[in-house]
């Protein structure tokens, strides 16, 4: 004589519990995935992007532009001086 398992719990109840477990599994997985994505986004916004942004203001840019223009003016004067020296040497 073989022993058989007899399930006294109705199939509808077992099916309902299985569906609820399945929904909890996928809800938890989705929540974990969204948490990881949101956490990575927050990390990018608050840690990575501020390091990449220039820390200069408009006033700093104007100062640097003025310094660059002064360097250009000085270079032009040197070029003109060398041009005059070249013209003088070519004449003699």
N, C-alpha and C positions, 0 to 999 in steps of 0.2 A: 504494500500500500504506500503510495507516494503522498508526500505532504504538499499541499498547495497553499499559496498565499491567498487569503481572501481579503479584499479591500472593502472595508465597511464605509468608507467615506465616498459620498456621491461624486461622480465624474465631473459634474458642473463645478463643484467646490474646488476640486483639484485643478481644473482648467482655469478657474478664476484666479487662484493663487499663483499659478504659473504665469498668467498674463501680468499680474501685479508685479511679480519678481522681474519679469522681462522689462516692464516699463521703468521700474526703479533702476535697473542696470543701465538702460539707455539714457535715462534722465541724468544719472550720476556721471556717466561717460561724457555726455554733452556739457554738463556743468563744468567738469574738469577741463575739457578742451577749451571752452569759452573762457574759463579762468586763466588758462595758460596764454591764450591769445591776448586777452585784455592785459595781463601782467606784462607780456612782452611789449605791447603797445605803450603802456605806462612807462616802462623802462626806457624805451626809445624817446618818448616825449621829454622825460625829466632827467635823463642821464646822458644820452648820446647826443641829441640835437643841440643842447646848450653848449657843449664843447665845440661843436662845429660852427656855431654862429660867430660872426666877427664881434669882437668886444669893443669896436670903435664906434664913436659917435660921429655926428655930422661935423662937429667942431674939430675933432681929430682928423677927419678926412680933409677939411679945409686947410688945416695946418700942414698936413703932408703934401697937399696939392701946392701950397705956397712954397714949401721947401723944394719940391720937384721943379717948379717954375724957376726958382732961383738957381738951381743946378743947371737947368737948360740955358738960362741967360748967361751964366758963367761959361758954359761950354761954347755958346755962340761967340762970346767975346774972344775966347781962346782960338776958335776957328778963324775968326776975322784977323786976329793978330798973326796967326800962322800964314794966312792967305796974303797979308801985306808983306811978311818976310819973304814968302815964296816969290811974290811979284818983284820985290826988290832984288832978290838974288837972280832972278831970270833976266833982269835988265842989265846986270853987270856981268 
